[in-house]
Amino acid sequence: MPPSAPRRFDRFLTLADVADVLNVELDVVRELVESNELAAIRIGEAGQWRVEQRALQDYVDDQYELRRRQALYEQQEFVDLPELHVRPDRR
């Protein structure tokens, strides 16, 4: 395997890793996980949280989509309701 290729299980991040990626405090990430806004799993007897990179990407994508919908709502007097509830790439 070439050195630049990711290892199979590099897909999991600690909560500290996620905090670094998002440039937020660790407590913010804990709150996202505990509120189920960010999908995570517990590993081992100590129950340390791990976040799959894809779950983090999904969370970020969802936040962009939420912001897009908010901007549409704020900019238009009459909003096409399906536009607020369906992502353009999922039509």
N, C-alpha and C positions, 0 to 999 in steps of 0.2 A: 504494500500500500504506500503511495507517495506521501511524503511528510506533510503536505498541505491538506490531505484528505482527512476529514474528521473521523475520530474513532467512533465506533458504533454507539457507545453510551455517553458520549460527550453531549448528548441531547438534554441531560438533566442539569439544572442549576440549583444552587442553594438559595435561600431567601436573601442572603447577603449579596450573591451574584446578581440576583434580580434587582436589588436596590441599587447596585452599581450601574447596571444597564439603564435603569430608569432615572438615575441621578436623584433618588429620593432616600429618605431615612428608612432604616430597617423596619421600624414600627408601622410605616405606611404600607409596606409589603405584607407584613403580618395581618394587618386589618383587611387588606384585599383578599388574602387567602381565607381568613376566618369568616368573612362575609360571603364567600363563594364567588366573588367577582373574578378572582384569578384561580384557575384550577391548579391543584397541587395534591401530592400524595405524601403519606408518611412512610418513612423507611426505618426499619430496625426497631429494636426494643425501646430506644430513646425517643422514637417517633419524630425524627428530624424531617422537616418538610423538604420536598424537592419539587421543582417546577419544570415541566418539560418545555424545551425551547418553543415548540409549536404552540403550547398553551399561552406562553408569553406573547408570541406573535399574534395569536387570536385576540388576546386582551387588547393589545395595542391597536389592531385593526378595528376592533369594536369601538374603541375610544375615538378613533378617527371618524368612524361612521356616525357615532353619536354627535360629534361636533358638526359634521356635515348636515345632519338633520336639524340641529339647533340653528345653524346659520340659515338654512332654507326657511325655517319657521320665522326667524327674526327679520328676514329680508323681504318676505312676500306677504301682502295683505291677504291674498287668497292662495292657499297652498293646495297642491294636488295631493290629497290624502294618501294615495298609494306610494307617492314619492317619499313620504315620511316613514312609511312602514316596511318598504321593500328595498333592499339594497339593489342598486342598478345592475350589478353583476349576477344577481339571483333571479332576475325576471325571466 
